[in-house]
Amino acid sequence: MLSKNQIKLLARLKQKKFRQEQGLFVAEGIKTIQELLNSTLILHQLYTVKSFNLDAELETLIDEKELKKISFLKTPNQALAVFKIPDEKDLPKKGFVLALDDVRDPGNLGTIIRLCDWFGISNLVCSEQTVDCFNPKVIQATMGSITRVQVSYTDLNTYLNDTTLPVYGAFMDGKNVYTESLVSEGVLVMGNEANGISEDIEKHITKRISIPRFGEIQATESLNVATATAILLSEFRRG
């Protein structure tokens, strides 16, 4: 049975400030939790309607009604787990890096983390204004890919100023990505959903690229940032 303190703790983990204070985050659903359990992440507590056969101290059996009380989902999925937020690692200095400038939507970030996993991008560097990758909605959208992608938060302006890698940026008026020579090592910057790449970050871009529109009318204003990321990562991996 859940205690009032447990319910209170779980409710507060919806807030970024409290997640950072406690060093904990929430994951929901059998598939996602199983992915996280199979990773190097450390389980703090599991609340489930069906046993995972874990250590009794780490597993709390609850009923559907209790799960509904603590779940952040409209339709709870059998289990909710609390994991410890891992220690931050050093920022990447080589390889291919994806960087996000002020991406705010949790669904977009979660999808982008899954795309990094799909395309073998080990490092995702985010501006400090980008949505927290341990937001419950982000975790849900990653479908477990958060375990295989290192997500770092930093002053993106400073990071790009210090890197020796070529820096590509996605712009509406950039050069056609399908005709450009692309590198295997570099940084690709994707911008905010509404405003694109900010002026401060734009100063560090060494190559502006764009996804051309093929429709006859060409009335579509822009692509969703996660969709655009998928297309560009595919082109970089194609070489």
C-alpha positions as CSV (number, residue, x, y, z in Angstrom):
1,M,0.0,0.0,0.0
2,L,1.2,3.5,-0.8
3,S,1.9,6.0,1.9
4,K,1.1,9.7,1.8
5,N,4.8,10.5,1.7
6,Q,5.3,8.2,-1.3
7,I,2.4,9.8,-3.2
8,K,3.7,13.3,-2.4
9,L,7.3,12.4,-3.5
10,L,6.1,11.0,-6.8
11,A,3.8,14.0,-7.6
12,R,6.7,16.4,-7.0
13,L,9.0,14.5,-9.4
14,K,7.0,16.1,-12.2
15,Q,8.9,19.3,-11.4
16,K,12.4,19.8,-12.8
17,K,13.6,21.6,-9.6
18,F,12.5,18.7,-7.4
19,R,14.0,16.1,-9.7
20,Q,17.3,17.9,-9.6
21,E,17.2,18.2,-5.8
22,Q,16.4,14.5,-5.2
23,G,18.4,13.2,-8.1
24,L,15.5,11.1,-9.2
25,F,13.2,10.7,-12.2
26,V,10.1,8.7,-13.1
27,A,9.6,6.2,-15.9
28,E,6.3,4.4,-16.8
29,G,5.2,1.4,-18.7
30,I,6.5,-2.2,-18.8
31,K,8.6,-1.9,-21.9
32,T,10.3,1.4,-20.9
33,I,11.0,0.2,-17.4
34,Q,12.4,-3.1,-18.6
35,E,14.8,-1.2,-20.9
36,L,15.9,1.0,-18.0
37,L,16.3,-2.0,-15.7
38,N,18.6,-3.7,-18.3
39,S,20.8,-0.6,-18.5
40,T,23.4,0.9,-16.1
41,L,20.7,3.1,-14.5
42,I,20.1,2.5,-10.8
43,L,16.5,1.7,-9.7
44,H,15.3,3.6,-6.6
45,Q,11.8,2.1,-6.3
46,L,9.3,0.2,-8.5
47,Y,5.6,0.4,-8.1
48,T,3.8,-2.3,-10.0
49,V,0.5,-4.3,-10.2
50,K,2.5,-7.3,-11.3
51,S,5.8,-8.4,-9.8
52,F,9.1,-8.0,-11.8
53,N,10.7,-10.5,-9.3
54,L,13.1,-7.9,-8.0
55,D,14.5,-7.4,-4.6
56,A,11.5,-7.0,-2.2
57,E,13.0,-3.7,-0.9
58,L,12.9,-2.2,-4.3
59,E,9.5,-3.4,-5.5
60,T,6.2,-2.3,-4.1
61,L,3.1,-4.2,-5.3
62,I,0.1,-1.9,-5.7
63,D,-3.4,-2.2,-7.3
64,E,-4.7,-0.4,-10.4
65,K,-6.4,2.3,-8.3
66,E,-3.2,3.2,-6.6
67,L,-1.3,3.2,-9.9
68,K,-3.8,5.7,-11.2
69,K,-3.1,8.0,-8.2
70,I,0.6,8.2,-8.9
71,S,0.7,7.9,-12.7
72,F,1.4,10.9,-15.0
73,L,-0.4,9.1,-17.9
74,K,-4.1,9.3,-18.8
75,T,-4.0,5.6,-19.1
76,P,-1.5,4.1,-16.7
77,N,0.5,1.1,-17.9
78,Q,0.9,-1.5,-15.1
79,A,4.0,0.0,-13.5
80,L,5.8,3.2,-12.5
81,A,9.5,3.2,-11.6
82,V,11.8,5.8,-10.0
83,F,15.4,5.8,-11.1
84,K,18.4,7.7,-10.0
85,I,19.6,10.5,-12.4
86,P,23.1,9.4,-13.5
87,D,26.2,11.6,-13.0
88,E,27.0,14.0,-15.9
89,K,29.8,13.0,-18.1
90,D,32.4,15.2,-20.0
91,L,31.1,17.1,-23.0
92,P,32.1,15.4,-26.3
93,K,35.1,16.7,-28.2
94,K,35.1,14.4,-31.2
95,G,32.8,12.3,-33.3
96,F,29.4,13.4,-34.6
97,V,27.4,15.5,-32.1
98,L,23.8,16.7,-32.3
99,A,23.1,20.0,-30.5
100,L,19.8,21.5,-29.6
101,D,19.3,25.2,-29.2
102,D,16.2,25.8,-26.9
103,V,14.0,22.9,-27.9
104,R,11.0,23.2,-25.5
105,D,8.6,20.4,-26.4
106,P,9.0,17.2,-24.4
107,G,7.7,15.1,-27.3
108,N,10.2,16.6,-29.7
109,L,13.1,16.0,-27.4
110,G,12.0,12.4,-26.7
111,T,11.7,11.7,-30.4
112,I,15.1,13.3,-31.1
113,I,16.7,11.1,-28.4
114,R,15.2,8.0,-30.2
115,L,16.5,9.3,-33.5
116,C,20.0,9.6,-32.0
117,D,19.7,6.0,-30.8
118,W,18.5,4.9,-34.3
119,F,21.3,6.7,-36.2
120,G,24.0,5.8,-33.7
121,I,24.6,9.3,-32.4
122,S,26.0,8.8,-28.9
123,N,26.1,12.4,-27.8
124,L,23.3,15.0,-27.6
125,V,24.3,18.4,-26.3
126,C,21.5,20.7,-25.2
127,S,21.3,24.4,-24.3
128,E,20.4,25.1,-20.7
129,Q,16.9,26.3,-21.9
130,T,16.1,23.0,-23.7
131,V,13.5,20.9,-21.9
132,D,14.8,18.5,-19.2
133,C,15.5,15.0,-20.6
134,F,14.3,13.5,-17.3
135,N,10.8,15.2,-17.7
136,P,8.3,12.2,-17.5
137,K,6.9,13.1,-21.0
138,V,10.4,13.0,-22.5
139,I,11.2,9.7,-20.8
140,Q,8.0,8.2,-22.1
141,A,8.7,9.5,-25.7
142,T,12.2,8.0,-25.7
143,M,10.9,4.4,-25.3
144,G,14.1,3.4,-23.5
145,S,16.6,5.2,-25.9
146,I,17.6,7.5,-23.0
147,T,19.8,4.6,-21.8
148,R,21.9,4.6,-24.9
149,V,22.3,8.3,-25.6
150,Q,24.4,10.7,-23.5
151,V,22.4,13.9,-23.0
152,S,24.4,16.9,-21.7
153,Y,23.3,20.3,-20.7
154,T,25.6,23.3,-21.0
155,D,26.0,26.9,-22.2
156,L,25.8,26.0,-25.9
157,N,27.4,29.3,-26.9
158,T,30.6,28.4,-24.9
159,Y,30.6,24.8,-26.1
160,L,30.4,25.8,-29.8
161,N,33.0,28.5,-29.3
162,D,35.4,26.0,-27.9
163,T,34.9,23.1,-30.3
164,T,37.3,22.4,-33.1
165,L,34.7,20.4,-35.1
166,P,32.8,21.9,-38.1
167,V,29.4,23.3,-37.0
168,Y,26.4,22.8,-39.3
169,G,23.1,24.6,-38.6
170,A,19.6,24.0,-40.0
171,F,18.1,27.1,-41.6
172,M,15.3,27.8,-44.0
173,D,17.7,29.7,-46.3
174,G,20.7,27.3,-46.0
175,K,22.3,25.2,-48.8
176,N,20.4,22.2,-50.1
177,V,21.5,19.3,-47.9
178,Y,21.0,16.8,-50.7
179,T,23.8,18.4,-52.8
180,E,26.2,19.3,-50.0
181,S,29.3,17.3,-49.0
182,L,28.7,16.2,-45.4
183,V,31.2,15.2,-42.7
184,S,31.3,12.1,-40.4
185,E,32.7,14.2,-37.6
186,G,31.0,17.5,-36.7
187,V,28.2,19.2,-34.8
188,L,24.7,19.6,-36.2
189,V,22.6,22.3,-34.5
190,M,18.8,22.3,-34.5
191,G,16.9,25.3,-33.3
192,N,13.8,26.2,-31.3
193,E,10.4,25.1,-32.6
194,A,9.1,28.6,-33.2
195,N,12.3,30.7,-33.7
196,G,14.9,28.4,-35.1
197,I,18.6,28.9,-34.2
198,S,19.2,32.0,-32.0
199,E,21.5,34.8,-33.1
200,D,24.1,34.0,-30.4
201,I,24.4,30.4,-31.7
202,E,24.2,31.4,-35.4
203,K,27.5,33.2,-35.0
204,H,29.2,29.8,-34.5
205,I,27.7,28.1,-37.5
206,T,30.3,27.3,-40.2
207,K,27.9,25.8,-42.7
208,R,24.2,26.6,-43.1
209,I,22.1,23.7,-44.5
210,S,18.4,23.4,-45.4
211,I,15.9,20.7,-46.5
212,P,14.4,21.9,-49.8
213,R,10.6,22.0,-50.3
214,F,9.4,20.0,-53.4
215,G,5.7,20.9,-53.3
216,E,4.4,23.0,-56.2
217,I,2.8,25.7,-54.0
218,Q,5.5,25.6,-51.3
219,A,3.1,27.1,-48.7
220,T,4.4,25.0,-45.8
221,E,6.2,27.3,-43.5
222,S,8.5,24.8,-41.9
223,L,9.1,21.2,-40.7
224,N,8.7,20.0,-37.1
225,V,12.1,20.0,-35.5
226,A,12.1,16.3,-34.8
227,T,11.1,15.5,-38.4
228,A,13.8,17.8,-39.8
229,T,16.3,16.2,-37.4
230,A,15.4,12.7,-38.8
231,I,15.9,13.9,-42.4
232,L,19.3,15.6,-41.7
233,L,20.7,12.7,-39.6
234,S,19.8,10.3,-42.4
235,E,21.7,12.5,-44.9
236,F,24.8,12.8,-42.6
237,R,24.8,9.0,-42.1
238,R,24.4,8.4,-45.8
239,G,27.5,10.6,-46.3
